[in-house]
């Protein structure tokens, strides 16, 4: 029983981490109508930057954190300016392909810059597990889950209450109408990319604090896909629910199905849930339903 | 598309012909003779490269029908290829069927797996569909490693003996070259015919606007599923040939990155053109070979020495990613567009238009 509960709780925490990464997808998609498949690679670059500032350069932790956040913000802006700005208004295939290209390119680049060996990210918070009754939990994931909820609340508020956020929501609705109403579409898109870059580094920080990493960590971007699609690509609050849903079903799958299949179910189960849900609700649980016109 | 001066059709059959002029026939036949004579004078390495190109061309042409003509973005082509490889391998190992049965059946097995996503494509569109096809990759890897060992050998994969047809054993690179090339030529010819038919035009209509296509009477459900069915069939055949060529089938050979390479080949060659798929495959393959060849030299450069043995992998990735980004931004219609411009200006020379 304790094993079941601990599977469910740690699954839920992992799900919330995925939700944090998926938030990067959603914020970009809302504004730019681009699904940035390279999100996992941006997480890796963020983590490597943090490592570079903290280890070889030997800066104090708080300074390396600030610098890593700044650098990932700039990375987001650069990607938008160099690669996606020329493609505004292009067809879907071009947008999918360019982010795939970016994904592959960043993978190669991080390998060239930082090599293939394991890098240890210095611990940012205590590594001791948190013990609740008989259940041991990963402290980093626990802090991360809390942070995800806070960030989601913040962005729900941001997109619904502040002027810039409302502008970005309007841009998400329709680029041309937003432009004709005098909103700064380009600025909204750039802000979205910057935010998403920062979120990636935040996720890297939570996920990798005190752990060893290689460029293969980027696969977490793919693992977060089902959460983003399940929530629908426009909903921030829905991500929390989708993250919990996916996370808990991963936990359940680990508990009940792994013994049957000798492990490995957790990697594929979210995708199966995702396909089933998408077949019933093609734009996810909370995505905007668009009316198609000819 | 203009024809050379003085070439015009007098009958419907002539108008429909794939090959219209005598020089075209001459070039085609010369090319085919060259293709089939290559192993006689080419070195083993060249034949090996050509084998991989032949197999890849089949998979990429299938992807072209699926993604380029029908507009259904598919990031799972290598999973479909893997299904074909496993199907062919298992049929050969367990039932000892001849290859003229196993290769089509491998295609059908992959096509059935692909159709699942085709059916999904009717409801799931755009980004959601592209990302759903990634799921094919995860489902495939999981299934092949977890299904009973007696079927697909789990993590160890399948090992095959050389296959044969009418007593001709495909046990060397040069021998299997003929099998691959014959099938590649048939499949490319089939694709060329398909896209000129009603089916091909219906696929293009679905790509351009599926709602409009439905209103003018095209069965969108049928054609979306069909595009995945055909695309995955090509992948399955390619997978079967891969299995017979390498004689060792393992789930790790069919990764998401292979699918990405295939999409890159489409982008480089040009979307919506069979010739584009072929050009893209050949160009990217040759670039890959060059990097594999130059990689060790690159590793000697002091600046990037820390990368060591990973340099080939890293530079391949940077090359592929860079090429995809540059082509999408600067030449979205691919190399085939350039080729058509050259051909066109050659035909109307000395006039400017």
Interface residues (C-beta under 8 A of the other chain):
Chain A: X29 X35 X83 X86 X87 X90 X92 X93 X94 X96 X97 X98 X100 X101 X102 X103 X104 X105 X106 X107 X108 X109 X111 X112 X115 X116 X222 X225 X226 X229 X233 X261 X262 X264 X265 X267 X268 X271 X272 X274 X275 X278 X279 X282 X283 X284 X292 X293 X294
Chain B: X67 X71 X73 X75 X120 X123 X124 X125 X126 X127 X128 X130 X131 X132 X134 X135 X138 X139 X141 X142 X145 X146 X209 X211 X212 X215 X256 X257 X260 X263 X264 X267 X271 X304 X306 X307 X308 X310 X311 X313 X314 X315 X316 X317 X318 X319 X320 X321 X322 X323 X324 X325 X328 X329 X332
